[in-house]
Amino acid sequence: MLDRASTFSDPEVVKLLKTRFIPVAIDQAYQRRQQDAEGRFYQKIANQGPRKVGRGTTQGLYVATADGRFLGFNNNRGPARVKRMLNQALIDFRPVDVRPITRGKPDTKYVRIPPRGGLVIRVTSKVLGGYAETNDRWRQMFQQSLGRDNLWVRRDEHQALVGGRLQESLTQRLARFHLVDNTRGEPPMWKANEIRKFDVSLKEGQLRGKIHLQTASGDRGYEADLVGFVASQDGLVTRFDAVVKGEFWGEGRYTRGAPKGRFPFAVAFTLATGADVANKVPPQGSRGWLDGYIR
């Protein structure tokens, strides 16, 4: 979030990455654990940096050659340090002939593929107000940030939508894993018994209803209305647009800095179309628990 608003909004950084490097974005929580060719290649690079595999997170920005030789690492916000790292990597780079890596058998524990015959729905979240005013540039970025994720829909849930029905499995997944405040970091997901109300109907292509999520202690919750539209043609959903808007309260271990008390919060859902590579980005809630997410 902060990187998008700072480092990767800098024109010089963007130009360097587009013209002198091959950018790759991964979820290192997968690659540092994978027992396959992809995982071993990433682990080789990471182990040459300051964060070693097996000692916790290896999160950061790495620069390496095609044969896995480490050229730089940075995990600080701001374009100046990243530009220094990139420019130094260009100085240190020496071209070599590299044989392509044989992919081999992937580690199936970390394979994430959108459900065949299902749907991918883009999810965007935003805190709409409630923050204390600040002149701090970094706090302002946090306050203006968006959360982004994918909602995966199974084939049977897709066909139910075509038939004008909402399956409980889909509403449970939407509520538990996507009505979360992920605008400042990785959020806690809701437990099944924390869904106090999900009274949403689909009639004549319109979604309407009320939602109430809350922890047992009451320290975190969300009360909101949902409105939206679903359309289909030739047995396929061609439109899924919905907005959930209401009052959120509380925060998680990795989402500190929420506004005090209740604050306005909204989540938007829209159907992803085409063969966008972003469709393959696994939902946050599926990390380490795909079966639990998609069931």
BELCOR-V662407 format. One line per field, one symbol per residue. ss: DSSP state (~ for helix, > for strand, _ for the rest). psi: psi as a letter, one per 20 degrees, with the letter a starting at -180 (. if undefined). A space follows every 50 residues. Layout:
ss: ???
psi: ???
//
This chain:
ss: _~~~~_~~~_~~~~~~~~~~_______~~~~_____~~~~~~~~~~____ __________>>>>_____>>>>>____~~~~~~~~~~~~~~________ _______~~~________>>>>>>>>>_________~~~~~~~~_>>>>> >>>_~~~~~~~~_____~~~~~~~~~~~_____________~~~>>>>>> >>>__>>>>>>>>>______>>>>>>>>>>>>>__>>>>>>>>>>>>>>_ ____________>>>>>>>>>_____~~~~___~~~___~~~~~_
psi: ghhhiegjiphggggghhhirnppproihghiipmaggghgghgghiiai oqpikbqkqapqprrhjjppiqqpkqqphghghggghhhhgipoqqppqq pogapqoihjpopqppjbqpppppqppiriqqqqipghhhgghiqqqqrp ppprghhghgghjkqoqhhghgggghiilqnkijaoqprqqhjinhpmnp qopljppqaqpopprhijiprpprqpqaqpqqpkjqpipopqpppbpqqr rrhjkqjqqqbqqppqpqpqpprakphihioqqgiiojlghhgi.
//
